[in-house]
């Protein structure tokens, strides 16, 4: 077991496995929890808009992180090349290992600001943005996109987009294997309704061996991760499953990197995370804001439901402290499976 406070030596950036950027989920508290489970996975922030970075205050609110989170990428939302270049330079100054441009979010709210998946309809804009960012930083600039939007149903549509942006200097693309419908589907529906098309991403990689092509969307097991890697893509990104069932991350280092994981049990994770919880409470964070990311840790264990209930009922109360956390962890018998889901 590795204590978070002593695990400060960051491994070299390796994109073989990463946890997807997810709004309200991949906060700094979740990322600190993830580091109790895997040293090697590349972690991403939530999407942060250029406006928030350039005009929000304090900047720590949007860019702050703990040293243990490395390797860590900042995902930016925006389309103005000058603003993106300035934000990329700020990200590098703050010590981020990579800056990623969001070209995949289908939300109406961000579309109205020319952010996210709608940019797939404007490959020249994305290329200009990438060129500006590349000119401003020495860290990698990457793009996360979909296999297409709306009626873009052909491999050629995706290839034209990728080739245009690659010509501007981007050599790394993480591709969500669903199209995004910009009208008629909610962001949640866009994560489930459009069918997955992994084969299109495999073909994209085969057509462009010179590029790093990562795959994302609907991936829930490390067995599936290995299958995608064996199919030829360079990396795998997992989203909701890594958040809702964080124990999935416990075998990433051993299965995908051949290294010893930082924890051998869920209780190891809870113990390693405890000093971080104390530190965040001392900084003024509310207990429930930190522990909400932990609710899925004991999924399937005897007492796991009581653990979740205890935190849900008590962690939000005024003055809730570390004893609430300790009591919740003590309710779990990890050696036995839960009798009911």
BANUFI-692941 format. One record per atom (N, C-alpha, C): x, y, z. Coordinates in steps of 0.05 Angstrom, whole numbers, padded with zeros to 5 digits, always signed. Example, Ala and Ser with C-alpha at 12.3 -4.5 7.8 and 13.67 -1.06 7.14 Angstrom:
// residues 2
+00264-00114+00156+00246-00090+00156+00264-00066+00156+00257-00045+00142+00273-00021+00143+00258+00001+00157
//
This chain:
// residues 341
+00017-00024+00000+00000+00000+00000+00018+00025+00000+00011+00045-00016+00026+00069-00018+00009+00092-00008+00020+00107+00012+00007+00131+00022+00008+00153+00001-00014+00166-00004-00014+00187-00024+00007+00208-00019+00011+00215+00006+00030+00237+00012+00059+00229+00007+00065+00203+00006+00092+00195+00000+00096+00187-00029+00074+00184-00044+00076+00175-00072+00077+00200-00089+00100+00213-00090+00102+00238-00105+00120+00236-00130+00131+00212-00135+00147+00208-00159+00129+00200-00182+00125+00218-00201+00107+00213-00223+00120+00196-00245+00106+00176-00254+00117+00160-00277+00115+00176-00302+00130+00168-00322+00129+00182-00348+00102+00178-00361+00094+00199-00375+00068+00198-00389+00067+00175-00408+00046+00158-00405+00042+00136-00423+00012+00133-00426+00002+00137-00451-00026+00138-00455-00040+00111-00458-00026+00089-00454-00038+00063-00458-00066+00061-00446-00069+00071-00421-00095+00072-00408-00099+00099-00396-00123+00110-00399-00129+00136-00387-00158+00136-00378-00163+00154-00359-00190+00159-00349-00201+00184-00363-00225+00181-00375-00236+00203-00391-00242+00228-00374-00240+00251-00387-00250+00275-00374-00280+00274-00372-00291+00279-00348-00320+00278-00344-00328+00301-00325-00347+00317-00335-00356+00340-00320-00368+00331-00293-00359+00345-00272-00368+00341-00244-00358+00315-00232-00344+00299-00247-00335+00273-00237-00304+00273-00234-00290+00280-00255-00260+00278-00253-00248+00303-00241-00258+00309-00216-00248+00331-00201-00221+00324-00189-00208+00343-00176-00182+00337-00163-00185+00316-00142-00208+00315-00128-00212+00295-00107-00215+00267-00119-00229+00264-00141-00231+00238-00154-00203+00230-00164-00188+00248-00175-00162+00241-00187-00143+00232-00165-00145+00245-00141-00128+00236-00119-00136+00208-00110-00162+00202-00110-00171+00175-00105-00160+00155-00125-00161+00163-00151-00152+00145-00172-00122+00138-00168-00107+00157-00157-00078+00151-00153-00073+00132-00131-00093+00127-00114-00090+00105-00094-00094+00078-00107-00103+00077-00132-00109+00053-00146-00090+00047-00169-00080+00068-00182-00062+00065-00205-00042+00088-00206-00017+00081-00209+00003+00102-00213+00006+00109-00243-00001+00091-00260+00007+00093-00289-00015+00106-00306-00040+00103-00299-00061+00114-00317-00057+00144-00320-00062+00153-00345-00062+00182-00350-00089+00192-00341-00089+00213-00324-00114+00225-00314-00119+00251-00328-00145+00257-00331-00154+00282-00344-00171+00298-00324-00169+00324-00327-00187+00342-00312-00214+00341-00325-00234+00353-00311-00259+00360-00325-00252+00380-00347-00269+00383-00366-00265+00404-00386-00266+00431-00372-00246+00448-00378-00246+00475-00367-00246+00494-00391-00265+00513-00392-00267+00531-00415-00245+00552-00414-00238+00562-00437-00218+00584-00438-00228+00608-00422-00254+00613-00423-00265+00636-00408-00260+00634-00378-00264+00609-00368-00261+00605-00339-00232+00610-00331-00213+00601-00348-00185+00605-00341-00176+00634-00343-00185+00647-00365-00176+00674-00370-00190+00695-00353-00215+00689-00345-00230+00710-00331-00240+00701-00303-00238+00675-00297-00247+00665-00271-00227+00671-00249-00237+00672-00225-00220+00677-00202-00231+00663-00177-00213+00651-00161-00184+00648-00165-00178+00626-00186-00156+00628-00199-00149+00609-00220-00145+00581-00208-00136+00580-00183-00133+00555-00169-00158+00538-00170-00181+00551-00169-00206+00536-00170-00209+00519-00195-00198+00528-00217-00201+00514-00242-00177+00497-00249-00153+00504-00239-00129+00491-00248-00114+00477-00225-00123+00480-00200-00108+00468-00178-00109+00438-00178-00087+00426-00170-00085+00397-00168-00063+00390-00148-00062+00364-00141-00041+00354-00123-00019+00342-00139+00005+00343-00129+00028+00332-00144+00025+00303-00150+00011+00288-00133+00007+00259-00137-00009+00253-00162-00023+00272-00173-00041+00267-00195-00026+00262-00222-00001+00270-00224+00014+00266-00248+00017+00236-00254+00017+00228-00281+00014+00245-00304-00015+00255-00307-00018+00281-00314-00044+00294-00313-00047+00313-00338-00069+00310-00351-00075+00327-00374-00098+00346-00368-00096+00370-00378-00117+00390-00376-00133+00390-00401-00160+00386-00399-00176+00388-00423-00188+00416-00425-00184+00428-00448-00194+00455-00453-00219+00454-00471-00238+00473-00465-00261+00477-00482-00259+00505-00493-00260+00507-00520-00258+00533-00533-00254+00530-00562-00253+00552-00577-00248+00550-00606-00231+00574-00616-00228+00594-00600-00212+00617-00608-00182+00610-00606-00167+00611-00628-00139+00602-00627-00122+00618-00608-00126+00644-00606-00110+00660-00588-00115+00653-00559-00141+00650-00552-00148+00643-00525-00138+00615-00517-00141+00597-00536-00132+00569-00530-00101+00569-00527-00087+00584-00544-00058+00585-00541-00050+00596-00514-00064+00618-00505-00057+00630-00480-00063+00610-00457-00085+00596-00459-00092+00577-00438-00073+00553-00438-00065+00544-00461-00046+00522-00462-00020+00530-00449-00011+00555-00454+00014+00564-00441+00011+00566-00410-00013+00574-00401-00019+00575-00373-00018+00546-00361-00030+00527-00376-00030+00499-00367-00001+00489-00364+00016+00495-00384+00044+00486-00382+00057+00499-00358+00052+00525-00353+00064+00538-00330+00055+00526-00304+00031+00516-00303+00020+00503-00279+00031+00475-00276+00045+00465-00295+00057+00438-00292+00042+00415-00304+00021+00420-00320+00006+00398-00333+00024+00384-00353+00019+00358-00356+00035+00342-00374+00025+00342-00403+00001+00350-00407-00011+00350-00434-00035+00369-00433-00041+00380-00456-00065+00396-00459-00082+00384-00482-00108+00380-00476-00125+00366-00495-00148+00384-00503-00155+00385-00528-00177+00401-00538-00202+00384-00540-00224+00393-00528-00250+00379-00529-00264+00385-00555-00266+00364-00571-00281+00365-00596-00302+00342-00596-00311+00336-00572-00329+00313-00570-00354+00318-00554-00355+00339-00537-00379+00343-00520-00402+00353-00537-00426+00339-00534-00449+00347-00551-00469+00366-00538-00462+00376-00514-00481+00393-00500-00490+00418-00515-00516+00424-00515-00526+00448-00527-00512+00473-00516-00508+00473-00490-00496+00496-00477-00469+00503-00488-00452+00482-00492-00425+00488-00503-00426+00492-00533-00445+00480-00547-00447+00485-00576-00451+00514-00581-00468+00527-00565-00474+00555-00569-00449+00573-00567-00428+00563-00554-00403+00577-00552-00382+00566-00571-00390+00549-00590-00372+00536-00609-00351+00520-00594-00360+00503-00577-00343+00485-00561-00353+00457-00565-00334+00438-00566-00342+00410-00565-00347+00398-00592-00366+00379-00594-00369+00362-00618-00377+00378-00642-00390+00401-00639-00398+00417-00662-00373+00425-00678-00350+00426-00666-00325+00434-00680-00317+00414-00701-00328+00389-00699-00321+00370-00720-00332+00379-00747-00351+00398-00747-00361+00409-00772-00344+00432-00782-00323+00439-00767-00305+00461-00774-00276+00453-00771-00267+00434-00788-00240+00423-00784-00218+00445-00787-00223+00465-00804-00203+00487-00806-00200+00502-00780-00222+00507-00766-00221+00521-00740-00205+00504-00720-00210+00478-00720-00195+00461-00702-00166+00461-00709-00160+00460-00735-00132+00460-00743-00118+00486-00735-00132+00508-00738-00120+00534-00730-00115+00535-00700-00134+00524-00685-00131+00523-00656-00107+00506-00648-00105+00483-00660-00083+00465-00653-00056+00477-00660-00055+00490-00684-00030+00503-00692-00022+00525-00672-00041+00540-00663-00035+00561-00644-00026+00550-00617-00039+00529-00608-00032+00517-00582-00004+00504-00584+00001+00490-00606+00027+00478-00610+00049+00499-00610+00043+00522-00621+00063+00543-00622+00069+00556-00595+00051+00551-00576+00053+00565-00550+00066+00547-00529+00067+00521-00533+00076+00503-00512+00095+00482-00522+00109+00469-00504+00126+00446-00511+00114+00420-00502+00093+00421-00486+00080+00396-00478+00061+00386-00500+00053+00361-00500+00036+00351-00522+00009+00365-00523+00000+00370-00547-00027+00380-00552-00043+00358-00566-00065+00349-00554-00080+00327-00565-00109+00335-00569-00124+00318-00584-00152+00324-00590-00169+00299-00583-00191+00305-00569-00211+00284-00564-00236+00291-00581-00245+00271-00597-00267+00277-00615-00285+00252-00617-00306+00254-00633-00324+00232-00639-00317+00220-00666-00331+00198-00673-00326+00187-00700-00341+00203-00721-00357+00222-00712-00371+00239-00731-00394+00254-00717-00408+00271-00731-00431+00285-00721-00454+00283-00742-00478+00282-00732-00502+00282-00748-00501+00262-00771-00499+00271-00796-00500+00253-00819-00473+00244-00829-00452+00248-00813-00425+00240-00821-00423+00210-00816-00430+00194-00836-00431+00165-00832-00409+00149-00845-00392+00163-00860-00371+00149-00875-00344+00151-00861-00327+00130-00865-00300+00132-00856-00286+00157-00866-00292+00164-00891-00279+00187-00904-00284+00213-00889-00308+00215-00877-00314+00240-00861-00295+00243-00838-00291+00221-00823-00273+00221-00800-00244+00226-00809-00236+00212-00831-00209+00214-00840-00202+00243-00849-00221+00256-00862-00216+00283-00871-00211+00302-00847-00227+00298-00826-00224+00314-00802-00196+00309-00790-00190+00283-00786-00165+00276-00773-00141+00286-00790-00142+00282-00816-00119+00290-00833-00115+00320-00832-00137+00336-00832-00135+00365-00832-00122+00374-00806-00130+00363-00783-00120+00371-00757-00091+00361-00753-00086+00337-00763-00059+00326-00761-00039+00344-00777-00048+00355-00799-00031+00372-00815-00023+00397-00800-00039+00404-00780-00033+00428-00764-00015+00422-00741-00008+00396-00737+00012+00389-00717+00003+00371-00695-00022+00361-00696-00032+00343-00675-00026+00314-00684-00013+00299-00667-00007+00271-00675-00021+00251-00656-00038+00261-00638-00052+00244-00619-00081+00250-00618-00098+00230-00624-00127+00234-00624-00140+00212-00607-00157+00219-00589-00173+00200-00574-00201+00202-00585-00211+00180-00596-00236+00180-00611-00258+00165-00597-00280+00178-00590-00303+00165-00579-00318+00151-00601-00324+00125-00597-00334+00108-00619-00364+00112-00625-00376+00134-00616-00403+00140-00624-00403+00167-00638-00422+00170-00657-00428+00196-00668-00441+00213-00647-00441+00239-00651-00457+00258-00634-00478+00270-00651-00503+00269-00642-00525+00283-00655-00528+00310-00641-00523+00331-00656-00522+00358-00644-00550+00369-00638-00570+00357-00650-00598+00365-00644-00614+00340-00639-00632+00341-00620-00651+00319-00615-00643+00299-00594-00618+00299-00586-00609+00281-00564-00596+00297-00542-00601+00290-00518-00588+00303-00495-00559+00292-00493-00542+00306-00477-00515+00295-00473-00515+00267-00463-00534+00261-00444-00535+00233-00434-00543+00214-00456-00563+00221-00472-00571+00203-00494-00548+00200-00514-00532+00221-00518-00510+00219-00537-00488+00200-00527-00489+00193-00501-00470+00174-00490-00480+00145-00493-00506+00142-00501-00517+00115-00501-00532+00108-00527-00545+00127-00539-00563+00121-00561-00548+00115-00587-00530+00133-00597-00516+00127-00622-00500+00101-00618-00502+00083-00638-00488+00057-00635-00458+00060-00635-00445+00042-00620-00415+00042-00620-00405+00030-00646-00384+00042-00656-00372+00032-00681-00341+00032-00677-00332+00011-00663-00304+00009-00657-00288+00004-00683-00300-00011-00702-00286-00018-00727-00277+00007-00742-00293+00028-00741-00285+00053-00755-00258+00064-00744-00255+00061-00718-00230+00071-00705-00207+00052-00712-00213+00026-00713-00192+00007-00721-00182+00014-00749-00201+00020-00767-00194+00026-00795-00179+00053-00796-00187+00072-00780-00172+00097-00779-00143+00093-00771-00139+00077-00751-00111+00071-00742-00096+00057-00765-00108+00037-00778-00095+00023-00799-00087+00042-00822-00104+00062-00827-00098+00081-00848-00077+00101-00840-00074+00105-00814-00055+00125-00805-00036+00114-00783-00019+00096-00790-00001+00085-00770+00018+00105-00758+00021+00128-00771+00039+00149-00760+00027+00165-00737+00001+00162-00734-00013+00177-00712-00018+00159-00688-00020+00171-00665-00029+00157-00641-00060+00159-00640-00073+00136-00642-00102+00135-00642-00111+00120-00617-00126+00134-00600-00137+00122-00576-00167+00117-00580-00178+00098-00566-00206+00091-00569-00221+00095-00542-00246+00104-00544-00262+00110-00520-00291+00104-00527-00307+00098-00506-00335+00094-00509-00344+00066-00503-00360+00063-00482-00372+00037-00475-00353+00016-00466-00329+00023-00457-00309+00003-00448-00311+00000-00418-00315-00025-00409-00322-00029-00380-00304-00049-00366-00286-00062-00380-00268-00082-00367-00240-00079-00378-00221-00089-00363-00193-00090-00373-00190-00110-00395-00207-00131-00394-00206-00151-00416-00213-00137-00443-00233-00119-00442-00241-00104-00466-00219-00085-00474-00205-00073-00454-00182-00056-00460-00161-00071-00476-00154-00095-00466-00133-00110-00480-00142-00118-00508-00168-00125-00511-00178-00132-00537-00175-00109-00557-00181-00085-00548-00178-00061-00566-00149-00057-00573-00131-00059-00553-00103-00056-00559-00093-00077-00579-00102-00101-00575-00095-00123-00594-00106-00118-00622-00128-00103-00623-00139-00097-00650-00124-00075-00664-00105-00063-00650-00087-00045-00664-00086-00016-00655-00106-00007-00639-00105+00021-00630-00082+00024-00609-00074+00049-00605-00051+00054-00588-00058+00057-00559-00082+00064-00553-00089+00069-00525-00119+00066-00521-00127+00063-00496-00155+00060-00488-00162+00080-00466-00185+00093-00470-00195+00111-00449-00221+00101-00439-00223+00099-00412-00247+00089-00399-00260+00112-00384-00286+00114-00386-00300+00136-00373-00317+00128-00349-00343+00126-00352-00361+00122-00330-00354+00099-00312-00346+00077-00324-00340+00053-00308-00317+00058-00288-00298+00074-00296-00275+00080-00278-00284+00098-00255-00306+00112-00259-00316+00129-00237-00335+00113-00219-00354+00100-00231-00375+00086-00216-00365+00061-00202-00344+00049-00213-00332+00025-00202-00301+00029-00201-00292+00047-00183-00264+00054-00183-00245+00031-00179-00254+00009-00167-00237-00014-00162-00226-00026-00189-00240-00019-00211-00230-00027-00237-00201-00018-00241-00194+00005-00230-00167+00016-00234-00146+00001-00219-00154-00016-00200-00134-00029-00183-00116-00049-00198-00125-00059-00221-00109-00078-00236-00097-00066-00262-00101-00040-00266-00090-00027-00290-00060-00030-00291-00046-00024-00268-00017-00025-00269-00006-00053-00274-00018-00073-00261-00008-00100-00264-00016-00112-00292-00040-00108-00301-00049-00121-00325-00040-00107-00351-00038-00080-00350-00031-00065-00374-00002-00055-00375+00010-00053-00351+00038-00042-00350+00058-00061-00338+00048-00084-00328+00066-00104-00316+00080-00094-00291+00067-00077-00275+00078-00066-00251+00061-00071-00227+00072-00070-00203+00058-00075-00179+00039-00052-00173+00013-00058-00168-00006-00036-00162-00001-00024-00135-00010+00000-00130-00006+00013-00104-00023+00002-00081-00044-00013-00087-00062-00024-00067-00069-00052-00073-00072-00069-00053-00080-00097-00057-00108-00102-00047-00121-00083-00034-00148-00086-00025-00163-00059-00025-00189-00060-00024-00204-00036-00023-00199-00021+00003-00195-00035+00025-00189-00022+00050-00161-00008+00048-00142-00020+00033-00117-00006+00028-00122+00021+00016-00140+00022-00004-00147+00047-00017-00158+00067+00002-00177+00058+00018-00190+00076+00038-00169+00087+00058-00151+00070+00066-00130+00079+00085-00111+00099+00071-00104+00093+00046-00085+00111+00032-00098+00138+00026-00125+00138+00022-00139+00163+00015-00145+00180+00040-00144+00167+00064-00152+00181+00089-00136+00206+00094-00109+00206+00093-00094+00231+00098-00102+00253+00079-00109+00246+00054-00118+00266+00035-00144+00278+00044-00162+00262+00053-00188+00272+00063-00184+00292+00086-00166+00284+00104-00160+00302+00127-00149+00329+00117-00131+00327+00098-00119+00351+00087-00140+00369+00074-00158+00357+00059-00178+00373+00045-00198+00385+00065-00204+00371+00086-00221+00382+00107-00208+00406+00120-00182+00404+00125-00167+00426+00137-00167+00451+00119-00168+00446+00092-00169+00468+00073-00197+00481+00071-00217+00468+00084-00244+00479+00084-00263+00465+00066-00254+00443+00053-00272+00427+00036-00293+00413+00054-00317+00409+00043-00337+00394+00057-00333+00364+00053-00338+00349+00073-00332+00320+00072-00346+00307+00049-00372+00313+00044-00387+00300+00023-00376+00307-00005-00364+00330-00008-00353+00337-00034-00329+00320-00041-00315+00311-00020-00292+00293-00024-00300+00264-00026-00318+00255-00008-00324+00227-00006-00344+00218-00027-00358+00236-00041-00377+00227-00061-00364+00210-00083-00339+00215-00087-00324+00200-00108-00317+00172-00100-00321+00166-00074-00313+00140-00062-00336+00121-00060-00361+00130-00067-00384+00114-00061-00385+00087-00075-00372+00084-00098-00371+00059-00112-00349+00040-00105-00331+00048-00086-00307+00033-00081-00313+00005-00071-00333+00002-00053-00338-00024-00041-00362-00038-00055-00366-00032-00080-00387-00045-00095-00384-00075-00095-00405-00089-00087-00404-00118-00087-00394-00131-00062-00385-00114-00043-00374-00124-00017-00396-00124+00004-00395-00143+00023-00413-00143+00046-00410-00117+00061-00431-00102+00065-00430-00077+00079-00427-00053+00060-00423-00058+00034-00420-00037+00015-00443-00018+00014-00467-00029+00016-00491-00012+00016-00492+00006+00041-00485-00006+00064-00485+00010+00089-00464+00031+00088-00441+00025+00076-00420+00045+00072-00431+00069+00056-00444+00064+00034-00455+00085+00017-00476+00101+00032-00494+00086+00046-00515+00100+00060-00504+00118+00083-00484+00108+00097-00473+00123+00119-00461+00150+00109-00446+00148+00087-00434+00172+00076-00456+00191+00065-00476+00179+00052-00497+00195+00040-00513+00210+00061-00517+00197+00084-00534+00208+00105-00519+00227+00124-00493+00224+00126-00478+00239+00147-00456+00257+00136-00445+00252+00113-00422+00267+00104-00429+00296+00097-00455+00301+00091-00462+00328+00083-00468+00347+00107-00469+00335+00131-00477+00351+00154-00456+00371+00162-00465+00393+00173-00446+00414+00182-00426+00403+00202-00401+00408+00197-00380+00399+00215-00372+00370+00212-00383+00356+00192-00376+00327+00188-00346+00324+00184-00334+00306+00200-00305+00303+00199-00297+00275+00193-00271+00270+00198-00259+00244+00190-00272+00221+00204-00284+00225+00227-00296+00202+00241-00319+00190+00225-00333+00207+00210-00355+00197+00192-00343+00178+00171-00321+00186+00160-00307+00170+00140-00298+00144+00152-00286+00145+00176-00276+00121+00189-00299+00102+00196-00321+00113+00205-00344+00096+00213-00355+00082+00188-00356+00096+00166-00367+00085+00141-00349+00062+00131-00323+00066+00131-00304+00045+00122-00306+00021+00140-00310+00025+00166-00312+00003+00185-00336-00014+00182-00356-00005+00166-00380-00021+00162-00377-00043+00141-00354-00043+00127-00350-00061+00104-00333-00085+00112-00343-00109+00104-00327-00134+00106-00320-00141+00077-00296-00133+00070-00287-00138+00042-00283-00167+00035-00280-00184+00055-00275-00212+00050-00300-00227+00041-00323-00215+00045-00348-00228+00037-00362-00212+00016-00375-00226-00002-00391-00213-00022-00418-00205-00011-00429-00183-00022-00455-00174-00014-00476-00195-00021-00496-00199-00005-00517-00218-00010-00537-00207-00031-00539-00181-00032-00556-00169-00053-00540-00146-00065-00549-00137-00089-00534-00117-00103-00534-00091-00088
//
